Amino acid sequence: MDYETSKIVVYEESKFMYTNRPYVLNKWKEHAYHTTTEEIVKKSPTDEMGSFAVLYEFVIKALLNKRFYTKEEVRETIRGNIKPIEFTLKDKINEEFSKYEATRSPNEEFVNDILDDDFLFANMEPKIKYFKDTLRDQGDWLPVPNVGHVKTIKDNKKKVIGVAKIDTFSNKIENITSKKQQEFIERFKNNPIKTLGHDTTDVFVVLSHFLMSNQAETTEDGYTYFSSDDALSIMGRSRQKRPNKEEFELSFKEEDRFKIMQQVMNLDMTWVAFSEDNKELKIINGVMPTENELYEFQDYVKLFDINRVNHAFDKKTGEYKGIYGVYIKPSEYLRPFLREIRNEKQFAAISLKLVQYTVNRQPVAKNLGEFIAWMFKIASNTHKADIIAIQHKVSTLIKEAGLTTSKVASLRESLEKGLDTLLDDRIISGWSYKDLDPDIIGKPGYKKKWLNSTIIIDAPKNVIEINRALASTHPSQLIDLDFELVEEEHQKQVEVIENFEQQSFELIEENPIKNTSSQIQDITPDVFKEIRKELGISMRKAAVQIGISAPTLSRFENGTTTPNDENKQLINEWGIKHLNI
């Protein structure tokens, strides 16, 4: 293989590792497909080729170290040395593409795993739920001089059990060193009540998942790095293309980044005080008189502690662009809620869709989904049956969904559409009316009978199993399992409904795959899944070995899409190679 061909092969076989960095691949492609006179003379890359030169030299001279080699040998060498290659290129890429790399999160791999798993872990204890309900609503916050705003925390029976305080006066962050930076921080403190809502509680859920795990980047003093890109990726916000002279950057809008950091700062400014033994509290001008004793403000407890922030600057002009991330940890009060097992009902698995839904597009599904996830968790730990369904009156579900219209036709359409959305997104496995007579629709008294009727909602079996595992296992121990249980149990749910898929599954179970490559032409989704499970590897690890993205591979395994010819060939080669393992 001549030098010019070998450059192209190294690029083509390496690019799967950097598909999330289009600015890197654009530059590499230019070097791979264009050869200068100096290169032809030297038969090797020049220093001006930067990270691509380092990649080529490391693969060809350090790893292969052969005079003659084939395309297949280059591919195998790269596939077998992904981590060493990434480590070798890290500093050079950071230097060469600094204006892009400065805004990248070190948690990118962890975030991708979350997106692949499609689940988050959340704390479902009542205090946390009622606190989130308080933050979600902008109403009834009382301004208090030299403090900020306070608001009562109420349980589901409207009993006051605590108070929340957003303190805009006492927050201090270590690495604020300029007037511009201080002005940017002050923007977050400018009437934060108007910014509270579902985004606040969604960021709380995502941030809590980060703080529960052991995978996010954490400093020696216990602060976890959390960036706006981390949150925006998990919450499903869209990126935009930003053209410049040489390449395109896929980036989130600065406005969206600011909104996320606003919510993080809102949480950092939040303090809470709960009554002991669930005694009801009364709030007077921001203080709580209980048993002839006044609770002073220092009796409030902080929820989060931000140590420092990650500032972003324009690489050419030096202009301050804002805050892209924070180093944050739970307070001593919040820590046990996130990092210790306090009771069996503490942690639950919730669908990623619940933080990706927006109140503008899926308001009913978002509100209902959060309530149903809470009910599923309670039911999973109080009932031992394999299949669990919860049931609630229509009037209760309407209240939890936040529906307010008085027109029964609109109410029913909105509620049923919300339930169908949850079903389509596999947050529930089914729903039906228990006792509603269809013949009464539109007749006198129908609205009252409908509101008093009962809806049965079926829990997906994988959710039940994960919630039960969480009764005695901390989420950090389940995060590494790659949700094999989710994939397996979801398949079983589908099999009950689709007889054809059931027969296919049973056939595979009865005849374990131990065939030779000559007995198979294309690796089918079912065969691929069996191979992967026999190897005991996650979807992400299989995708890295094959050389395609994890979402593409996941869609192939689930049978939702057919890969293109190039990806199909890669899957077949990998599958045939492992058939006899």
N, C-alpha and C positions, 0 to 999 in steps of 0.2 A: 504494500500500500504506500503510495507516494505521500509527500508532506501535505499537499493541498487537499487530498482526499481524507487524510487522517484528521485534519482540522474539522472538516464537516462532520465526520463520524463522531468525534469527541463532542462536538456541539449537540448534534441530534440525540446522542445517547445520554447526555447530561441534562438536557433542558427540562425534563420532568421534575427535577429537584427544585427548580426555580420558577415554576409557572405562576407563583404568586408575586413574582418580581419582574413584570414586563420590561421595566427599564434596563434590567440586567440582560435579559434575553435579546432585546433589540440590539444592544451594543455587541454582545457575543456573536449574534448572527452576522452582523456587519464584518467582524473580524474573520469569522469562519468562511464566508463566501467571497471575500475579497483578499487577494494576496499581493503584498507589495514586493517591489524589486529586492529590497533588503532581505525580506523573508526568503525569497527564492534562492538568494545567494547563501544565506545562513542555513536554510532548511530547518528553521525553527522560529518561534514567535519573537517579536521584538518587545522591549520594555514598554513601549508606548501602548501595547495591547492590554496592559493592566491585568485585571483579574482573569481574563481569558487566557493570557499567557501562562499565568500560574496554574490554571486548571489543566491546560494542555501538558505542560512540563511535568506536573504531578502524576497525571494519568499515564502518559506515554513513557516517561523516563524513570519515574520513581516506582510506580506500581507495576506496569507491564515489563519495563526494562528488557525489551526484546527488539532485535533488529527487524524481524518479520512477524507480523501479527494480522489477524483477520478482524472483520467488523464484529463478529460474534465474541471474540476474545476481549475487545474493547468494551462491549456491552456487559459481559460477565464481570470484568474488572470494576467497572463503575458501579454496577448493582451490588457487588460485594464489598464496596468500600464507601458507602454513602456518608457515614459519619466522619471518617478521616478526610474525605473531600470537603465536606461542609466546614470542618474545623480549619483546614488549611486555607480555605478561601475567605473565611469570616472577616479577618482584619482588612484584607485587600478590598473586599466588597464594601465594607464600611467606609474605607478611605475614598474609594473611587466614586461611590454613589452616596456620599454623605448627606446631601440635601434630601434624599429620599429615606435613607436608613435612619435618620435622626427621629423620624416620626413613627418608625415601626416599633411594635411591641415585642419584648422578649418572650411574651406569653403566646406567641402566634400558634405554636404547635398545640398547646393546651386548648386554645380557642378552637382550632380545627377539630380536635377530638370531641369537644362539646357539641360542635355542629354535626359531626358524624353520629354521635350517640343520640342526639335529638332529645335529651333529657337534662334537667337541672335538679339539684337537690335543694330543698327549701325547709326552713323551720316552720312547723305548723302549730306551735304552742299558742294557746289563746292570747297571751299577752302580746306576742309578735303580730298575730293577725289583727287584733284591735288597734295596735299601734300603726300598722300599715293602713287600716281603714281611716285613721285620723289624718295621716299624711296625704291620703289620696283626695281629701275634700278640702277645698280652699275656704269653706265657710266657717264662721264662729271662732276665728282666731282673734284673740284679744291683745291689742298693742299695750306694751308695758314700758314705761320710760327706762332708758339705760339698760334694757334687757333685750327687747325684740318683741316677740309674740308668744302667747301661751294659748293652749286649748285643752279641754278635757278629753280624756280617753274613755270611751264608753264600751261596755260589752254589748252582746246581742240583745240584751233586755233593756238597753239604754241606761244602765246603772253606771255611774262614774267610778272608775277603778284606778284612775291615774291622771296625770297631766303631762303634756308634751310642751317643750319650750324650744323655740328657734332663736338662738342667741346670736345676734349679729354684732355684738360688741367685743366679746372676749376671745374670738378665734385668732390664733397666731400661727404662722407657718415659718419655719426656719429660714429657707433659702429665698426669701423675698428681698432682693438687694437693690432694686431700682424703683424710681417713681413710677415708671411705666408698669412694672410688675404689680406694684401696690394698687395702682389705679385699676388694673385688670381684676385683681382680687375684690376690690370694692364694688365692682359691677355685680358680682355674685350676691353681695349683701344688700343690693338695692331692691327692696321689697320682694324677698324670696317667696312670700306667700302666694303671689300671683303665678309662680312657676310650679307650684305643687300640683300633683296629679298622678295619673297612672305611670308616667315615666319615672316619677320618684320611687314608687314602690317596685317597679320593674328593675331599676338600677339597684335597689336594695336587695332584691332576689339574686340578681347576677353577681353582685359584689359579695354577697353571703356565700354563694357557691365557690367563688375564688378563695375566700378566707377559710372555707371548710377543707379545701383540698390541700395536698402537699405538692402540687405540681406547678402552681404559679410562682414566678420569681419572687423570692422573699429574702430580705437582708438578714444579717446576723442578729440584729436587734428586733426582728419579728415583724417588720413592715413589708407588706405585699404590694408589688407594683400593679397598678390598675390603670389602664389607659382608656381614652375615649374610643380609640379604634377597637379595643377589646369589647367594650360594651356595645358599640354600634354594630359590630359583626354578629355578635350573639343575638342582638335584638332585631336582626334582619333588615337593617336600614341599607338603602341602596348607595352605591358608590357612583362617582361621575368621572368621566375622562377629562384630563387636563392636558391639552397639547402644549409642548414647548418646542424648542428648535430641533431637538434630536429624537425625542421619544415621548410616549404617552404615559402618564401616571394615572393609575386608578386610585382615587382618593375619596374620602368622605368630605362633605361640605363643611366648611369652617363653622357655619351656623349650627350644624348638627353636633359638631364637636363641643361647641360652647354650651349647647343645651344639656349635653350629657355631663359636662363638668359642673354645670349649675346644679344638677341633681346630686352629684357627689358632694359638692360643697353644702347643699341643703342638709344632707345626712350628717356631715361633719359639724354643722351648727346645731344639730338636734340633741336635746337633753330630755330625759324622761324621769318621772317619779311615780311609782306605783304604790298603792296602799298595801299594807300588810294584812294577810288573812282576808283579802277581798272586801275590806270595809269600804263603805261608800265615802267618797271625798267630796268636799265642797270647795270651790275655788273662789277666792275673793281677791280681786286685783293682783292676780298672779301668784298668791301664796295660799297655802292649804291649812286652815285651822282644823286640827284633829285632836280631840281630848285635851282641849285648852292649850295646845302647843302649836306654835306657828312653824311651818316648814320654811326654812330660809332657802334661798336659791342654791346655796352650795349643797343642799341635800338632793338636788337633782343629780342624775348620773349621765355622763356622756356616753354615746353609743359607739362612736368611731374617733380615731385619732389620726390626723394627717401630719406626718413628720416633715415632709418636703414635697415639692411638686417638680414635674419635668417641664421646663420652659422650652418653647420652640422659637427659633429665630430664622429669618430669611438668610440663607447662606451667602447671597451676593450683597445684599444691602445691610445686613445686620439688624434689620427692623424686627422688633419684638412681635411675635405672632400670637402668643397666648400660652395656655396650659394644655398639654396633650395627655398628661398622666399624673398620677399621685402615688406616693408611698403611704399606705394606709394600713391600719390594723384595728381589730375590735377592741373596745375598752374592756377593762377588767369586769365590768358588769355584763357586757354582751358576750364576752368570750365563752362562758359555759353554754350559752344558747347555741353557739356555732361549733365548738370544738370538743364538747363533752357530751356523753349520752346521759341525759338527765332523766328521761322516761321513754317508754316504748312508743309514745305517740309524737315524739319530738320532730323527727325527720320524715320527709316524704319525697317521692319522685314526682316531678311535674313535667309536663310536655314543654319543650322549648317554644312551642307555638304560643303559649300563654304570655310570654314576654315579647313575642313577635306580632301578635294581634295589636291593632291600634283601636282607640276608642272612636276614631272616625270611620274606620272600615268594618270592624267586627266588634262593636261594643257589647252586644249581647253574649257572643261566644267568649269574649274576654272575661266579663264579669261572672258569667255562669261557670266557665272553666275553672276559675280560681276557687269558687265555692265547692264545685263538684270534686276537685282534687282534694280539698280538705275533708269532705265527706268520705271519699274513697279511703283516705288514710285511716280515719276513725273506724270505718267498717272492716278494713283489712286486719286490724288488731283486736277487734271485738268479736269477729266471726271467723270460724276456721274452715268454712266450706271452700272448695276449689273455685266455685263460681259465685261471685257476689254481685248483687244489684241493690242500689239504694232507691228509695221512693220518697217523693215529696209532693205536697199539694201544689197545684199550678200557681196558686196565689203566692206561695213561698218562693218558687222559682222566678216569678215575675219581679218580686221584690229584690231578690239577689241579682237579677239581670239588670236592674236599674230602669225598668220600663215604667213609664208614667202616663201614657195616653189612656184615655177612658174608652176608646173604641175597641170593642171586643175583637173585631176582625183583624185590626192592626196588631193588637196584643198577641193574638194567636199566631199570626203570620211571623211576627218578629221572634217569638219564643221558639217556634218550631224551626225556623231558619237557623237560629243560633244553635239548637241541638243538632241539626243536620251538619252544620259546620264542624262541630266537635266530633261528630261521627266520621265525617270525611277525613279529618285530620287524626283519627285514631286515638283521640283523647278519651272517648267513650267507645264501647264496642256495640252499643245498641240502646234504643229507647222506645218506649211505647206507652200508650195510655192504659191504665189498669181498669178503670171503671167508667169510661165515657161512652155513652150510647150515641153513635153517629146520627141516629134518626132525630135527635133533639136539636141539631145544629140549625140556627136561625129561628127557632121557635121561641115563644115567650118563656122567660126564666132561664134561657140558655146560658147567659153570661154568668149567673150565679152558680149554676151547676158546673160549668166549665172551670170556674175559679176554684171550686171545691173538689174537683176531680184530682186523681193522683197520676203522676207520671213515674214510670219505672225506668231507671237508668243503669245500664249494665257496665261494670268495671272490666277493662281489659285484664286478662289473667296475668300478663307480665307486670302490670302496675301493682296488682295484689301481691305478687311474689316479692317484688323489690321492696314494697312498703313493709312487708313482714320481715325481710332481711334487715331493714333499717331499724327494727325494734331493738336489735341487739348488736348491730354493727354500725360503726361510724361511716358517714358517706365517703370519707377519704379512702377507706379500704375497698369501697365498691367502685370508685371512679376508674381504677385500673382494670376492671373486668371487661371493659369495652362492650358491655350490655349484650353479651351473648344470649343471656336469658331473654332479653327483649326480642331479639330476632327470632329465636326459637319459638317462644310462646306466641308471638304475633303470627307466625306461620301456622301454628295449630289453630288459632282463632279463625283464620281464613279457610283452613281445611274443612272445618265443620260446615261452612257455608257452601264452599265450592267442592263438589264431589270429585271433579276431575283432579284437582290439586291434591285431594286426600289420597286418591289411588296412586298418583305419582309419588307422593311422599312415602306411602307404605311400601311401594315397590323398592325404593332405595333402601329403606330400613331393613327389608328382608334380604337384600343382596348387596352387602357392603362392597364398596368400590375397590377392587384389587386387579383391575384390568391392565393390559399392556397398551401402549400407544397405538398399536396397529388395530385395536378393536374400537377406536373412537375417532371421529373426524373433527367435530366441534365440541368444545366443553360447554355443556348446558348450564344454566343457572343452578339447577339442583345438584348437578355433579360438582360444579365449582364449590358450592356451599359445603358439600360433604368433604371435599379435599381440605378446604380451609379449616373445618372443625376438627378433622383428624390430625392436622398439623398443630392445632391449638393456637392459632395466631389470629389477631384481630383484623378487621377490615382494613384499617390504616396500614398495618404491617404488610399485608398482602398487596395492597396498592403500591407501596414503595418497592417491593420486590418485582412486581410486574412492570412498573413504570408508567402508571396512569393515576389519575386523581382518585381519591377515596370516594367522593360522591358518585363519580361515574361508575366505579366498581360496585358500589352499593346498589345503584339503580339497576345494574345488570343482574346482580344476585337476586334482587327482589322481583325481577321480571318486568319492570316498568318501562325500560328502554332497551333497544338493541344497540350495542356499540358499533362504531364505524369499523371499517375493514382493518385499519391499523391496530386499533385497540383489541379487536377480536383476535387478531393473530397473536398479540402479546399474551392475551388470556389463555389461548390454546397452548402456546409454547410453555407457559408456566404450569398449566394444568396437566399436560401430558408428562412433563418432567417429574411431577410429584405423584403421579397415579400409583406408582409401586412403593411409595413410602408407607 
